[in-house]
């Protein structure tokens, strides 16, 4: 709640700039799977054109032509993730945990899907802090599953600090 209160004005400014930068809403919502597979609507600032997923959801790459001019900057700085503080407040996300996936992605986890869904997903996590787009999807899954098996308070603190340093250095963002 404190994070939302402190970031309310900057988030309003970002939303306004998104609306001025491109047509469409300032927010993007998508159904994701939370703990135990419970679906929820994840909120982000829109960083892509409105028609970006006309052919279905796609994994973003470094030079994704679907990104708006401002969207690329928001993604690099991870400011596009700020509205997810609402998901944290609602108990759908944790600050640290595996990134929530869409149903289609869960299939890739196969017999390990239950382990992945056994923890609350997060705004940031082991994969985002240490690798993000610098690794394959298979490596991401290994990292997310490792976190699910070994999560603890002190590791979460380290992941939060590592996330800050990763964002400030601009590493791993698409």
C-alpha positions in Angstrom: 0.0 0.0 0.0 2.8 2.4 0.9 4.5 1.7 -2.5 1.3 2.6 -4.3 0.8 5.7 -2.2 4.4 6.9 -2.9 4.3 6.0 -6.6 0.7 7.2 -7.3 1.7 10.6 -9.0 4.6 9.1 -11.0 2.2 6.3 -12.2 -0.4 8.9 -13.3 2.3 10.8 -15.2 3.5 7.5 -16.9 -0.1 6.7 -17.8 -0.6 10.1 -19.3 2.6 9.9 -21.3 1.6 6.5 -22.7 -1.7 7.9 -23.9 0.1 10.8 -25.6 2.7 8.5 -27.1 0.3 6.0 -28.8 -3.3 5.2 -29.3 -5.0 2.9 -26.8 -5.3 2.5 -23.1 -2.5 3.1 -20.7 -2.9 -0.2 -19.0 -2.5 -3.8 -20.4 -4.2 -6.6 -18.6 -3.8 -10.3 -19.1 -5.0 -13.4 -17.4 -2.1 -15.3 -15.6 -1.9 -18.2 -13.3 -1.3 -17.6 -9.7 -0.6 -19.9 -6.7 -2.2 -23.4 -7.2 -3.2 -22.4 -10.7 -5.8 -19.8 -9.7 -6.2 -17.4 -12.6 -6.0 -13.6 -12.0 -5.8 -10.5 -14.1 -2.3 -9.1 -14.1 -1.9 -5.3 -14.7 0.9 -3.6 -16.5 1.5 -0.3 -18.3 1.0 -0.9 -22.0 4.4 -1.0 -23.7 3.2 -2.4 -27.1 0.9 -1.4 -29.9 -2.8 -2.2 -29.2 -2.8 -4.9 -31.9 0.5 -6.5 -30.7 -1.2 -9.8 -29.7 -3.5 -10.0 -32.7 -1.9 -13.3 -33.6 -1.9 -14.5 -30.0 0.6 -13.9 -27.1 4.3 -14.0 -28.2 7.5 -13.9 -26.3 9.1 -10.4 -26.7 12.6 -10.1 -28.1 15.2 -7.4 -27.8 14.2 -5.4 -31.0 10.5 -6.2 -30.8 8.8 -4.0 -33.4 5.5 -4.3 -31.5 6.9 -2.0 -28.7 6.0 1.7 -28.8 8.8 4.3 -28.5 8.0 4.9 -24.9 7.2 1.2 -24.3 10.8 0.1 -25.0 12.0 2.6 -22.3 9.4 1.4 -19.8 10.4 -2.2 -20.4 14.1 -1.5 -20.0 13.5 0.4 -16.8 10.8 -2.1 -15.7 8.5 0.8 -14.9 5.8 -1.0 -17.0 5.6 -3.4 -14.0 4.5 -0.7 -11.4 0.7 -1.3 -11.7 1.4 -4.9 -10.5 1.6 -3.4 -7.0 -2.2 -3.5 -7.2 -1.9 -7.3 -7.7 0.4 -7.5 -4.7 -2.1 -5.5 -2.6 -4.8 -8.0 -3.7 -2.7 -10.9 -2.6 -2.4 -12.3 -6.2 1.4 -11.6 -6.4 4.2 -11.4 -4.0 7.1 -9.0 -4.3 9.5 -12.0 -5.0 8.5 -15.2 -6.7 8.4 -16.9 -10.1 6.9 -14.8 -12.8 3.2 -15.8 -13.4 2.6 -17.5 -16.7 -0.3 -17.7 -19.1 -2.0 -21.1 -19.4 -0.2 -22.0 -22.6 3.2 -21.5 -21.0 2.4 -23.8 -18.0 2.3 -26.7 -20.4 6.1 -26.3 -20.9 6.6 -27.2 -17.2 5.0 -30.7 -17.8 5.1 -32.8 -14.7 6.8 -29.9 -12.8 3.8 -27.6 -13.2 2.5 -28.3 -9.7 5.9 -27.4 -8.2 5.9 -24.1 -10.2 2.4 -23.3 -9.0 3.1 -24.2 -5.3 4.4 -20.7 -4.5 2.9 -17.2 -4.9 4.2 -15.6 -8.1 6.1 -12.4 -7.8 6.9 -9.0 -9.3 10.5 -10.1 -9.4 12.4 -13.3 -8.8 15.5 -15.3 -9.2 15.2 -15.4 -13.0 14.4 -11.7 -13.5 17.1 -10.6 -11.1 19.9 -12.8 -12.4 19.1 -13.6 -16.1 15.9 -12.2 -17.5 16.2 -12.3 -21.3 19.8 -13.4 -21.2 18.8 -17.1 -21.0 16.6 -19.6 -22.8 13.1 -20.4 -21.7 14.3 -23.8 -20.5 16.9 -22.1 -18.3 14.2 -19.7 -17.0 12.1 -22.7 -16.1 15.0 -24.4 -14.2 15.5 -21.1 -12.3 11.9 -20.7 -11.4 11.6 -24.3 -10.2 14.8 -24.0 -8.2 13.3 -20.9 -6.5 10.0 -22.7 -5.8 11.9 -25.5 -4.1 14.3 -23.3 -2.1 12.4 -20.0 -1.4 13.2 -18.3 1.9 13.1 -14.8 3.4 16.9 -14.1 3.2 17.1 -15.2 -0.4 14.1 -13.0 -1.2 16.0 -10.0 0.3 19.0 -10.8 -1.9 16.8 -11.1 -5.0 15.3 -7.7 -4.2 18.7 -6.0 -3.9 19.9 -7.8 -7.1 16.8 -6.7 -9.0 17.6 -3.0 -8.1 21.2 -3.3 -9.3 20.1 -5.2 -12.4 17.5 -2.5 -13.3 19.9 0.4 -12.5 22.5 -1.2 -14.8 19.9 -1.8 -17.5 20.9 -5.5 -17.8 18.6 -8.2 -19.2 15.8 -6.1 -20.3 14.1 -6.5 -23.7 
